[in-house]
Amino acid sequence: MCAVSMVYDRFGTGGPNPPPYVWPQTLPSTLPWTPDAFAELKEIIKRLDALDKKLGLAECEDPKKAKWMATIEKRLKKLERTP
């Protein structure tokens, strides 16, 4: 059965609409960042950047993501200073 036929069968009958699909959440809304975990993330990004360069891919750093990284780093430094 083709997709078009399946859609007509499902929605063309005037039957009830299916319940909305709830996407599973892959990550919690906040992560428990530690200096070690953040350092590992930065190392992963550094290695991925090196791979991109070896493969000849264009640099595509997102300014919003760079700002997010700076915010996390600032928070971690503040936590390290707090007794």
C-alpha positions in Angstrom: 0.0 0.0 0.0 1.4 3.4 -0.9 1.6 6.2 1.7 -0.9 8.3 -0.2 -3.5 5.5 -0.1 -2.8 4.8 3.6 -3.3 8.5 4.4 -6.6 8.6 2.5 -7.7 5.5 4.2 -6.9 6.8 7.6 -8.0 10.4 7.4 -10.5 10.2 4.5 -13.0 8.2 6.5 -13.8 10.9 9.0 -12.7 8.7 11.8 -11.0 10.0 15.0 -7.6 11.5 14.7 -4.8 9.5 16.2 -3.3 10.8 19.4 -0.3 13.1 19.0 3.1 11.4 19.0 5.1 12.2 22.1 8.8 12.3 21.3 11.0 10.7 23.9 13.3 13.1 25.6 16.9 12.0 25.0 18.5 14.3 27.5 17.3 15.9 30.7 16.5 19.5 30.5 19.5 20.4 32.6 22.8 18.5 32.8 25.0 18.1 35.9 28.0 19.8 34.5 31.3 19.3 36.3 34.7 20.7 35.4 35.8 17.2 34.3 32.6 16.6 32.2 33.0 20.0 30.5 36.7 19.5 29.8 35.7 16.2 28.1 33.1 17.9 26.0 35.6 20.5 24.9 38.1 17.8 24.0 35.4 16.0 21.9 34.6 19.2 20.1 38.3 19.9 19.5 38.7 16.3 18.0 35.6 16.7 15.8 37.0 20.0 14.5 40.2 18.3 13.6 38.3 15.6 11.8 36.3 18.2 9.9 39.5 19.8 8.8 41.0 16.5 7.7 37.9 15.7 5.7 38.0 19.2 4.1 34.6 20.2 5.5 33.7 23.9 6.0 33.9 25.4 9.4 30.4 25.7 10.8 30.6 26.9 14.4 27.3 28.3 15.5 27.7 31.6 17.4 24.7 30.7 19.7 26.4 27.4 20.6 29.7 29.2 21.3 27.8 31.6 23.6 26.2 28.6 25.4 29.7 27.1 25.9 31.0 30.3 27.3 28.0 30.5 29.7 28.6 27.0 31.0 32.3 27.7 31.4 31.6 30.9 33.4 29.2 29.0 35.7 31.7 26.3 36.3 34.5 28.8 37.2 32.1 30.5 39.6 31.3 27.2 41.3 35.0 26.4 41.6 35.5 29.7 43.5 32.6 29.1 45.8 33.7 27.4 49.1 
